[in-house]
Amino acid sequence: RSEPLLGEPLFLTYNERLLEVAKEGVTTLLSSHHRFVAERNQKEPLERIDHFFQPFQKFLFDLLPQSEKKHFDQDKYISFHRFKQLYQGTNSLETKGNSSLHLPQARRYSPETCWHVIRSFIKGYGLQGHMTPEDYQEEVPRKEHTISLEKFQGIYDTIWERWYKRITKEQGYWDDQDLIAKVLELKCYRPNYTAIFCDEAQDFTRLELQVIMRLSIFSQYHLGYQPLQSLPFAFAGDPFQTLNPTGFHWSSVQAIFDAEVITALDPADQLKLAINFQTLTFNY
């Protein structure tokens, strides 16, 4: 039966400046575009849309039960910028030991490569514990291998095991993948959103896509065998802003999206859904 889906749209991005730009753009469209002006009584005030636009990290934090929020103190948050400072020894954390990196391997690997390996694979690939080199070799499809097994092994044995793991597991510091994993582990999300838009999506991990899929109202339906033109997910990303030192490839994003979203919604592959990739040629 054709029935309206009860829910709201959601716009997510880690970049709060872009969030404000998107909010202003949509507000302008709703207040001046002829289609929306015709549908609205001119005496009616424009509906507030602020709550449709959310900073991804704050949105996830607000989903946590109060008892868990104390484990995600903003003073102990490690962004890539902070990670790089620690890696290069230009900053330190308030810990019992020296939190800066003092391993000879730091000269062999760039902070960008280590951050990519840790967040995309070791911590961001799944909930079944941290990915080991054996997991990387056996469970990650070859087309998703962005670095060699030898380099993964080296980063895992040194930068991860002997430094970053200790900071985040033993000293209470955390990054976005820890927050996402906790939300997924506690299942403290609700499938309340009919359409989900994500900006700055070029570096999304599998865990982030798992959360996004489970926020969708479609995640609680069996989509059956009826022809379905599209699913209401939209991702925008800039390949020149990726943190991945090996470069950005939409084919890799598509492989992850297929595995975490399309397969979850259409496990039998009856609907033949796929990402509709469009290169944006105009910048406003």
C-alpha positions in Angstrom: 0.0 0.0 0.0 1.1 3.5 -0.7 1.2 5.4 2.6 3.2 8.4 3.6 6.3 7.6 5.7 6.3 9.4 9.0 9.7 10.9 9.7 12.0 13.8 9.0 14.9 14.6 6.7 18.4 14.7 8.2 21.5 16.6 7.0 24.8 15.4 8.5 28.3 16.7 8.2 31.4 16.9 10.4 32.1 20.4 9.0 30.0 22.9 11.0 30.7 25.8 8.6 29.3 23.8 5.7 26.3 22.9 7.9 25.4 26.6 8.3 25.9 27.2 4.5 23.5 24.3 3.7 21.0 25.5 6.3 21.0 29.0 4.8 20.7 27.7 1.3 17.7 25.5 2.1 16.0 28.4 4.0 16.4 30.6 1.0 14.9 28.0 -1.3 11.9 27.4 1.0 11.2 31.2 1.4 11.6 32.3 -2.2 11.3 29.4 -4.7 8.0 29.6 -6.5 7.2 25.9 -5.8 7.4 26.3 -2.0 5.9 29.8 -2.0 2.8 28.5 -3.9 2.3 25.7 -1.4 2.5 27.9 1.7 0.0 30.5 2.9 1.8 33.8 2.8 0.6 34.6 6.3 2.1 31.4 7.7 5.6 31.7 9.2 8.3 29.6 7.6 8.7 26.3 9.5 11.9 26.2 11.5 14.3 23.7 9.9 17.3 24.0 12.3 16.8 20.5 13.8 17.1 18.9 10.4 20.7 20.0 10.2 23.1 18.3 12.6 26.9 18.2 13.2 27.6 14.5 12.9 29.7 14.2 16.1 27.2 16.1 18.3 24.3 14.2 16.8 25.9 10.9 17.8 26.9 12.2 21.2 23.3 13.2 21.9 22.1 9.7 21.1 24.2 8.2 24.0 22.5 7.6 27.4 23.6 10.0 30.0 25.7 7.4 31.8 27.9 7.0 28.7 28.5 10.6 27.9 31.1 11.0 30.6 33.4 8.7 28.6 33.5 11.2 25.7 34.9 14.4 27.3 35.6 16.9 24.5 39.0 17.7 26.2 40.0 14.1 25.4 38.9 14.1 21.8 41.5 13.3 19.2 40.9 14.8 15.8 43.3 14.3 12.9 44.8 17.7 13.6 45.6 16.7 17.2 46.8 13.2 16.1 49.2 14.8 13.7 50.6 17.2 16.4 51.1 14.2 18.7 52.7 12.2 15.9 55.1 15.0 15.1 55.8 15.8 18.8 54.5 19.4 18.6 51.8 18.7 21.2 51.2 16.4 24.2 48.3 15.1 26.3 47.7 15.4 30.0 48.6 11.8 30.7 50.8 10.0 33.2 53.4 9.1 30.5 54.6 11.0 27.5 51.8 10.9 24.9 53.9 12.1 22.0 55.2 9.5 19.6 58.7 8.3 20.1 59.1 5.4 17.8 61.6 5.2 15.0 58.8 4.0 12.7 57.3 7.5 12.8 60.0 8.5 10.3 58.9 5.6 8.0 55.2 6.3 7.8 53.4 9.6 7.4 50.7 10.7 10.0 48.2 10.8 7.2 48.9 7.1 6.3 48.7 6.0 9.9 45.5 7.9 10.5 43.9 6.4 7.4 44.9 2.8 8.4 43.7 3.2 12.0 40.3 4.9 11.3 39.4 3.2 8.1 40.5 -0.4 8.9 41.8 -1.0 12.5 38.9 0.8 14.2 36.4 1.8 11.5 35.8 -1.4 9.5 33.5 -3.3 11.9 32.4 -3.9 15.5 34.1 -7.3 15.9 37.2 -6.0 17.6 40.1 -4.2 16.0 41.2 -5.4 12.6 44.5 -7.3 12.6 46.8 -7.8 9.6 45.3 -11.3 9.2 41.9 -9.7 9.0 43.1 -7.2 6.4 44.5 -9.9 4.2 41.6 -12.3 4.5 38.5 -10.3 5.0 39.0 -7.0 3.1 38.2 -7.3 -0.6 41.3 -6.7 -2.8 39.7 -3.7 -4.4 39.5 -2.0 -1.0 43.2 -2.5 -0.2 44.6 1.0 -0.2 48.0 0.0 1.2 50.2 -3.1 1.1 49.9 -5.8 3.7 53.5 -5.1 4.7 52.8 -1.5 5.5 49.6 -2.4 7.3 51.5 -4.9 9.4 54.2 -2.3 10.2 51.7 0.4 11.3 49.7 -2.1 13.3 52.7 -3.5 15.2 54.2 -0.1 16.1 52.1 3.0 15.7 48.9 1.3 16.8 50.0 -1.4 19.3 52.8 0.6 21.0 51.3 4.1 20.9 47.8 5.0 19.8 46.0 2.0 21.2 47.4 2.8 24.7 46.3 6.5 24.4 42.7 5.6 23.5 42.2 2.3 25.3 44.1 2.9 28.5 44.1 6.7 29.0 40.6 7.6 28.1 41.2 9.5 24.9 38.8 8.9 22.0 38.2 9.7 18.4 35.1 9.6 16.1 35.3 5.8 15.5 35.1 5.2 19.3 31.9 7.3 19.5 30.3 5.6 16.5 31.2 2.1 17.8 29.6 2.9 21.1 26.4 4.1 19.5 26.2 1.0 17.4 27.1 -1.3 20.3 24.4 0.2 22.5 21.9 0.4 19.6 20.8 3.9 20.9 19.7 5.1 17.5 16.2 5.3 16.1 15.2 4.8 12.4 13.3 8.1 12.3 14.6 9.7 9.1 13.0 9.5 5.6 15.9 11.1 3.7 19.5 11.4 4.8 22.0 13.9 3.2 25.7 13.7 4.1 28.3 16.3 3.2 32.1 15.8 3.4 31.5 12.1 2.8 34.8 11.3 1.0 36.3 9.7 4.1 33.4 7.9 5.6 34.2 4.5 7.2 32.1 1.4 7.2 31.0 2.1 10.8 29.8 5.6 9.8 27.7 4.1 6.9 26.3 1.5 9.3 25.0 4.2 11.6 23.6 6.2 8.6 21.8 3.1 7.2 20.2 2.3 10.6 19.0 5.9 11.0 16.9 5.5 7.9 13.3 4.6 8.2 13.8 2.2 5.4 16.0 0.0 7.6 12.9 -1.4 9.3 11.1 -2.4 6.1 11.3 -5.4 3.8 11.4 -3.6 0.5 10.1 -6.7 -1.4 10.3 -7.1 -5.1 8.5 -3.9 -6.3 10.6 -1.7 -8.6 12.2 1.0 -6.6 13.8 3.9 -8.5 16.0 5.2 -5.7 16.7 5.2 -2.0 16.7 8.6 -0.2 20.4 8.8 0.6 22.6 11.6 -0.8 26.3 11.8 -0.3 28.6 14.7 -1.4 32.3 14.6 -1.2 35.4 16.4 -2.5 38.2 14.1 -3.6 40.7 16.9 -3.2 39.9 17.1 0.6 40.4 13.4 1.4 42.6 12.4 4.3 43.4 9.2 2.4 47.1 9.5 1.3 46.5 7.0 -1.5 43.9 9.3 -3.0 40.1 9.2 -3.3 38.2 6.7 -5.5 34.4 6.7 -5.8 34.6 3.0 -6.6 35.9 2.4 -3.1 33.0 4.4 -1.6 30.6 2.5 -3.8 32.0 -0.9 -2.6 31.5 0.2 1.1 28.1 1.6 0.4 27.0 -1.6 -1.4 28.2 -3.7 1.6 26.8 -1.6 4.4 23.7 0.0 3.0 22.3 -1.7 -0.1 23.1 -5.3 1.1 21.4 -4.5 4.4 18.3 -3.2 2.7 18.1 -5.6 -0.2 20.1 -8.7 0.8 18.7 -10.8 -2.1 19.7 -8.1 -4.7 16.3 -8.1 -6.2 16.0 -4.4 -6.6 19.4 -4.0 -8.4 20.2 -0.7 -6.6 23.4 1.1 -7.1 25.0 4.5 -6.4 24.0 7.1 -9.0 27.3 9.0 -9.3 27.3 12.5 -10.6 30.3 14.8 -11.0 29.3 18.3 -9.9 30.7 20.9 -12.4 29.4 24.1 -10.8 30.4 25.5 -7.5 28.1 28.0 -5.8 
